Amino acid sequence: MKAEMFTFVVSRLRPRLLALALQFNADSDAAEDAVQEALMRLWTAWERLAKEEDAERLAVRLTKHACIDAFRQSQQQQTVELKDNAAVASEDAIHETELQQALERAVAALPTSERRLWTLFAEAQMSSAQIAAATGIRIRSVSSILSTARRHIIESLKKGGAL
Amino acid sequence: MNSKELNVKSENINLEQYLAGQAPLHGDHQNLPSDEELDAAEAEFDRMMAERKQPARRIPLWPWAAAAVAVIAVLLWPDTHSLSSPEQPAVASQAPHATEHRQVAQSTVNENTETTSQSQVVEARPTSSSREERQQSDTSQPSPTLTCQTAAPSQPISCSYETSELPQTAQADIITISDEVPPQDTLPPLPQDRQALADIYLAEIALQVAYKQRAVQEAVSAYKTSIITGEEPAQPIIAF
């Protein structure tokens, strides 16, 4: 389907997906995260979808998968193990890893609303209109929140010495 | 240009692309799960939701019903060992009225009349002395009144049960109380009825009030005599 259809279909699908996620997980933040994860993957597979019904069916399945994935991750968080960085050998790889970790920390330190929108923007590479449809937020607010998130990330990188 | 500068330059480029939304930091979001993974996740999701929708284990209600019946049975079981009778609630409800007994004492000192003509009347209600009388008495009838009267300070006090409209078959019980304490063996046994005990208690209070009135009257008369004769009274009147 065309990319322009994503905004229309997702704005209509989002309440249903959110209700499904809330039915599984009573935590609204976790439900929002699951819907966001599902819509990001739906956007990835959007060009391969032929009909709106296919998109709807896939969105439901992706939402369920995201809910189960988040549930399993929450179960595994109790036995977190330190990552073994011994495999990283080269200096370049060390710098890349440090920068990636610094970015992850900066994104994780963002407020929830900024982090959600920034993930849709940076990871799923959605436009502001698509993010607005996926989150139910107005486009102007999306642009403003994305600018604020970008500024916070840069400040965090500077503060951490990555820049 | 050394290798470090190159590395920094390449990192800056990646960072700029990332901040512009052109280079994702993680590629996980672009990897769609396979159909098998989606099917397994959907089955797991449906299974967990079905488990949550199952009704909770119901607590059997029969122990609670049995406990309630037992409590009601214990509360309603007649207590044969206590002094109270099944009429106890009604008597207890009348107890506050019993405390509202009127104590009318006429202690007016009239200089024109002799002391012997004065009388004190103490009334107390209710004064039914036995359960049979209570059962026979109708609620519409006025309650009997215990009246204690003394003719003279030196004479004994007489108390009697009186009602405003006594039936013809009923007679007022007149109790004459002398100054001398009767022997213990002549005292009637304590009744097993709280109403009767309350009546006795009220009668006792009425007698005490009558005795006090008579003592006051005797003191007044002695003081009066001392004033007339000019003699000092044997005991000073402190109460006045």
Contacts between the chains, C-beta under 8 A, distances in Angstrom:
chain1	res1	chain2	res2	distance
A	23	B	49	6.9
A	24	B	45	6.5
A	24	B	48	7.2
A	24	B	49	6.5
A	37	B	29	7.4
A	40	B	29	4.7
A	41	B	29	6.4
A	41	B	32	5.7
A	41	B	33	7.6
A	44	B	29	6.7
A	44	B	30	4.9
A	44	B	31	8.0
A	44	B	32	6.1
A	45	B	32	5.2
A	61	B	38	4.6
A	61	B	41	7.5
A	61	B	42	5.6
A	62	B	33	7.7
A	62	B	38	7.3
A	64	B	38	7.9
A	64	B	41	5.5
A	64	B	42	4.9
A	64	B	45	4.0
A	64	B	46	7.9
A	65	B	33	5.7
A	65	B	37	6.8
A	65	B	38	5.6
A	65	B	41	3.9
A	65	B	42	7.3
A	65	B	45	7.9
A	67	B	45	6.1
A	68	B	41	4.4
A	68	B	44	5.2
A	68	B	45	5.5
A	68	B	48	8.0
A	69	B	41	7.2
A	71	B	48	7.9
A	91	B	3	7.9
A	91	B	7	7.5
A	92	B	3	7.8
A	92	B	7	5.3
A	95	B	7	5.3
A	95	B	8	7.8
A	95	B	11	6.2
A	96	B	11	6.8
A	99	B	11	5.2
A	99	B	14	7.6
A	99	B	15	6.9
A	100	B	25	6.4
A	103	B	15	7.6
A	103	B	18	6.8
A	103	B	25	5.7
A	104	B	25	7.1
A	107	B	25	7.7
A	119	B	29	8.0
A	121	B	21	4.8
A	122	B	18	6.0
A	122	B	19	7.7
A	122	B	21	5.3
A	122	B	24	6.3
A	122	B	25	6.6
A	123	B	24	4.6
A	123	B	25	6.6
A	123	B	26	6.2
A	123	B	29	4.8
A	124	B	24	7.7
A	124	B	29	5.7
A	125	B	21	5.5
A	125	B	22	7.0
A	125	B	24	6.7
A	150	B	19	5.7
A	153	B	19	6.9
A	154	B	19	7.3
A	157	B	15	7.8
A	163	B	15	7.8
